[in-house]
């Protein structure tokens, strides 16, 4: 893949809030996940556990946890969810002493999420990153392990919406060469 091909992938990825009825093949979800789990993390700590939810009853509960208060109703039409649980990081001694165990976790999770959404798009599957979560409902639905918590859920499915133009601030406001 060259830079232009990667740019095309990035330009085709958007937050999709309308999914078709087409089901996602579980092998595609496995391939997306195995690719995304190659994401880098501080000291290779991999402070995450990703739950790929496809069970109908569990999906309903996850959808309810992210649409609490009438938001994100589109989640009901998702065909899968990637529930990204954070875990306590295990860093190298020097890094842990200097920064603490969880200093890099949010950055690592962010990178993992980018990998999931781009890997999905490369398979033709659209996603929407959801941060509006009723943690109590989600915890009840997922029964997370010790030390796991979740702040992000990714809805996935085949998009049923037109591609929107990317609107960004002028590059001078968001980047600078020194």
N, C-alpha and C positions, 0 to 999 in steps of 0.2 A: 504494500500500500504506500502510495506517495502522499505528500501533503495535500494535494488537491483532492484526492479521494477521501482523505480524512476530513477535510473541510466540508465536502459534500455530505458525509455522514453527520457531522455536527450540525450543518444547516438543515438536515432533514429531521433531526430529533427535536421534538417539542413536547411540552406538557399537554398530554391528550386527556380531554375530559368527556369523551364520547367514544365508547367502544362498540364494535359490531358484535353480532351473536356468534361469530366464528370462535371455536375453541382453540386453545394453544396446545400443541403436541407436547407431552411431558418431556420428550427427548430434547426439544428445543429449549425448554426451561432448564433442563440439566446442563445443556451446553452453555447457555448464558451464564448460569451460576458458576460452572467450573472455570469459565474464562474470567469472570469478574473476580473470583477469589484469588486471582493472580495479582490483584492490586497491591501496591507497596504499602508498607506501614512502618512506623518508627521502630527500629531495632527488630524488624520482622515480627512484631508482637501480635499482629492479626487480632486486634481486640474486638472481635465481632463473632456473631453467629447469625447466619441468615436462614430464616425459615421461609421456604417456598410453599405457600398455602394454595392448594387446589381443591381440597375437600369442600364440598358444597356447604355443609353445615358450618364448618370453621370459617369459610369465606363470608357467610352472612354475618357472623359475629365480628370479624375483622372490619367488614364494611360498616357495621353499626358503630364500631369504636372510632372510625375516622369521619363519620358523618353526623356526629353528635351535635345537636343544636341546629340541624337543618343545613349544614354545609356539606360539600363534597358528595352530593347525592349520586353523582356519576359513579362512585365506587361500587354501587350495586350492580353495575354492568361490567365490571372488571372480570377477567377470566382467570386471573391469578394475582396473588400479592407476594411481594418480597418484603417480609417483616425483618427489619435489620435491628438486631439486639446488640447493644454495646456491652462489652465485658471489660473487666479490669485488665489493664495492660501489664505485661511482664517485660520490663525494659532491662537493658544492660545496666549493671551496677552504677556506673558513672552517670549515665543519663537519668536513671531513676533518682539518684541522690541530688542531681542538679535541678531537675524539672518536676519531680514527683511522678507517680505511676500513671496518672491519667492526663498529663499535660497535652499529649499529642492525639488522644483518642478521637476527639471531634474532627480533627483534620483527616485522620485515617479513615473514619467512617465516611466523610465527604468524598474522599477519593474512591472508596469502594462503591458508593452510590453512583458516581460518575461512570465507573466501569460497568455497573449493572445496566444503567440506562443506555449507554452506547452499545454494549454487547447486544442488548435487546433490539435496538434499532437496526443493528447490522443483520439481525435475523428477521427484520420486517415487523417487529413487535413494538408497539407504542407503550409509553409509560407516563405516569404522573407521580411525582414525588409529593408525598403528603406529610406535613408536619403538624396539622391540626388533629390531635389525637386525644381521646378520652383514655388516659393511661389505666384507669381502674378497669374499664371495659376491656381494653386490649390485654391487660395482664390476666384477667379472668378467661378470656378466649384462648390465650396462648400458653398459659401455665409456664412462664419462663423459668429457666434454671437459676440457681443461686448466683448472685452477682450480675445478672442480666437485667437490662432495662432497655426500653425502646422509645425513641423520639421520632423515628422516621419509618413510614410504610410506603412502598412503591406499588401502585396499581399498574397492572399490565393487561394488555389485550390488543386486538387489531383495531387501529384507529378508524373512526367513522367521522372524521372531521378534516377539513381542508388544511393544507400546510399554510401557516401564517408567516409573514415576513418577520425576520428578526429585527427588533428595534433595540438599539443600544445607544448609550450615551456616546458623545464624541470621544475618540480614543485619547485625546488630550486630557480629558477629565478622569480617565480610568487607568492610564499608563503614561510612563515617561522614560525616555532614554537619558541616561546621565553619563 
